[in-house]
Amino acid sequence: MASYGFCSLLAFGLLLLSAPARSQVVRYRNNDSPKLWTAIEVDTFVQQMNRRGRSAGYEFRARINKTITRADTVIHEYNLHGTPTRAAELAHQQQLQAWVGKPLPAFSLPDLQGQRVSTQSLRGKPVVVNLWFTTCGPCIAEMPELNRIHREYATTDVVFLALTFDKKEKVQAFLKKRPYAFRHIAGATTYCDQFTSGYPTTLFVDRTGIIRRVLGAIPIRYDAVTNKPTGADDQAFYAALKQIQE
């Protein structure tokens, strides 16, 4: 009896080993939320965002940044990436170019450390002002390039500021996850709104306080297969930097 039981258990074990493994469940997770989504839910969400965004001149798609493979689950981490339509891009550029040649509007605002920054304190220095917010896909996409440029200009007198309408606590939580080396001013809703409703926007201000260039997002190149960033078209950004240092 004991021998029969042993043989039966062995046969059952071999049967389990020979059985095909269960297929893995595929789920999606936004980098800013722990919730797991199905592919259909992500597609529905993207369609909803596109219905809202097209009236504002934006089109959205989900971009996978990382894949986590577990025994029973594959999790694709993604960001929602928005790009302006051509018509919106042209209208945005016309709006921004109206600021060229004008003084940077006056402000006196605290940074994240509570130190006050003002247009008066910046006079005599070239200033780069990046307008952004924490859930802006194009803003996040250009941050590695902005950080690299910031390091490159660390020994110069160029001041790099980042202004956002997001609250201080939200910016601080964001910076714990993603490095962004600029000096940050949060809660600047009224100040940001006077320039644009399209983000990111970067103002290049010369030593006399005059806005010399206004640019949108730095164009980022992506690998067609891996969808990972491979470089950036930063010539316009460097040309603007050179202009305000003269």
N, C-alpha and C positions, 0 to 999 in steps of 0.2 A: 504493500500500500504506500509506504514511504517512498519507495523507488518510483512508483507511478506518479505520485504527487510531485516529486523533483523533476521528472521528465516533463510533466505538464507545465510547470512553472518555467522551465527552460524554453520550452516551445513557445510559450506566451511572450517571454522576453525577446526571443528572436523575431517573433511576429512584430513586436513594437519597434525593434530596430530596423526592420525591413520596411515598415510603413513610411510613406512619404511625410516629411515635416509639414506642419501646418503653415499655410501661406502667411506672410507677415502683413500686418495691418499698416496702411500708409496714412499718415496724418500730417497736418501742417500747423505750424505755430509761428505767430508773429513775434519778432524779436522783443517787442515791448510787452508781451502778455504770455502767461503760462497756458492759456486755453488751447486745446487741440481741436483743429478743424478738419473736416473731410474735404476732399477736392471739390465736391459740389458746393459746399458752404463757402469755400474761398472764391470760387467762380461767381457765385451769387453776390458775394460782397463786392467783388471787383466790378461787376455789372452795375450795382447800386451806386458805387462811387463814380463810375463813368457817367451815369445819368445825371448825377449832381454836378460833376466836374466839368462836363462839356459846356454848360452854360457859362462857366467861368473861364473857359478856354483851356481846360486840362483833360488829359487822357491818362488812365491808370492801368498798370499791370503789376502782377505779383512777381517779384524777383527772388529766387531762392539763393540764399547766402551760404547755407550750411546744411549738411545732412547728417543726422544721427541714426545709426543702425543699432537696434537692440534685438534680442532674441525673437520677440514677437511683434515688434513695431519698427517702422521706419518713419522718422520725423524729419520733415523738411522745414527748416527755419527760413522765413521769408520776410521781406519788407515790401510794402506797397509803394511802387515807384511811379511818380506822376511826372509827365512831361507836357509842356504847353503845346497847343496846336500852333501851326505856323501863323495863323491870323492873330492869335493872342500874343504870340511872341513879338510880332512886329508892333502891335499896339502898345505892348509893355515897354519895348525899347524906345518908342516915341515919347512915352510918358516920362521915362527915366532921363532921356537926353535933355529934357526941358530944365533939368537941374544943373547941367554943365555950365560953368561960368558964374554960378551964384554962390554966395557964402553958405557954408554949412550952418543950418539953423542952430541957434544958441540952445544949449542945454546945460544942466548941472544935476547930475544923477549919481547915486552911489553904486559902486561895483559890488560883487558878491561878498567882499570882505568889509564892506561898509565905508570904503574910502571914496570920497567924492571925486568925480571926473567932470570937467566942464570944458566947453569950447575955449574959454579963456586960458585954462591950464595947458591946452594942446597947441596954442598959438606958437609958431616958430618950428613946429615939427610936422613932418609928413604923416598923415593919418589914413589908415585903412579901416573903414567901418563896414562890417558885414552884418546885414539884417537877416535874421533866421528865426526858426522856431523848432522845438524839440521833435515834432512828428513830421517834419518836412523831409521827404525822401531825397530830393535834389540837394538840400542843405547838408544832410548827413553824408551823401555820396561824395561831396567835395571836401569834407573835413580832413581826410588824410593828406590831400594836396595842400590845403591851407596850413596844416600843421608843419608840413615839410618846408613850405615857404617861410613860415614863422621862424623855424630853426635857422634857415639860411640867412635871415636878416636879423638874427639875434644881436649881432655886434653893431648894428646901425641904430639910428635914432628914429626909425619908423615905428609908429605906435599902431598896434593891431587891436581894434575893439570889436566886440560882438554884442549887438543889441537885439533884444527880443521882447515881444509882448508877453511871453510866458512868465509866470510867477517865479520868484527866487527859489522856492522849494522844488519846483519842477525842474528847473535848470540844474540845481545841485544834484538831484537824483539822476538826471541824464548824464552828467559829467562823471558820475561814479562808474557808469557803464562804458562810456565812450570818451576818449580824450579829445579835447578841443582847446588848443593852447592859447587862444586869444584872451584878452582881459574882458570879463563878462559884465554886462549891465542888463538886469532883468526887469520885467514889469514896465517897460518903456512903450506902452501901447500907443499913446497919443503921438509920441515922437516917430515911431515906425510907420504909423498909418499915414502920415503926411507925405511919405515918399511913394509908397506902393502897396498893392495887395498881392503882389507876386514875389515869391521867395525862392531861393536866396537873391539878395541884391547887395552889391558891394559898391560903396562910394570911396573914391580916391580923392583925398583933400590935400592941397599943397600947404606950404609953410605959412602962407598968409590967410589960411582958412577958406580958400576958394575950392569948390568941387571941380576937379578937372576931368574926371572920367566916372562913368557909372556903368557897371557890368552886371549881367545876370550870372547864372551858375557857370562854373568852370566846366566845359564839356569833358566828360569822362569816357574813356574807351573801355569796352568790355570784350572779353574773349567769347567768341561765338559758341563754343562748346561748354566751357565751365561757367560762363556768365560772371566770371571774376574780373575786377578792374585790372587793366593792363597798363594804364597810363592816362595822361590828361593833356588836353590842348590848352596850354597855359600861356601862350605867347601874348595874348591881349592883356592878361593879368600882369605879366612882367613889364610890358610896355607902359602900362598905367603906373606901376611902381616907379619906373624910371622917370616918368613925367613929373611926379610929385616930389621927387628928390632933387630936382634941378634947382 
